[in-house]
Amino acid sequence: MEIIDSGYVYSDDPQKIDPIAVHHYLSTQSYWAQNIPLKTVQKSILNSLCFGIYKEGKQVGFARWITDKATFAYMADVYVEEVHRGQNLSKKLMSLMLFHHDLQGLRRYMLATMDAHGLYAQFGFKQIDHPDRLMAIVIKDAYLNND
């Protein structure tokens, strides 16, 4: 699936993804994946349904679904490079991602965010009704001292 709008290309083609660009953003600019190893990013891309935003052939945005494509999907690693923000690129990317043919009929779509609640609320995401039912194992600083 590919959409071209205002000079930007939105695509789910895994061959278009630039793992070096994604790694650079995640490891140096994100608040959730600081210092993530390149090998980890590459593996995550291979094992997810990924989407990219491109301008003149260069990766300027990214997001991925971790999914079984039958019942559940978790959105992760969403970003748009700062210089390209303010143009509704995230909204267009979300529309492409939510209506992707592999993600129809699921019973749950989830994500975690520190600062983009307003964006995701526009697409039907809301706070968990029973957060006390969710549990996690969180490894703080998981990417420090990793090669």
Summary of the structure (lengths in Angstrom):
residues: 147
radius of gyration: 15.3
end to end distance: 34.5
largest distance: 45.5
contacts: 378
relative contact order: 0.16
helix: 31%
strand: 25%
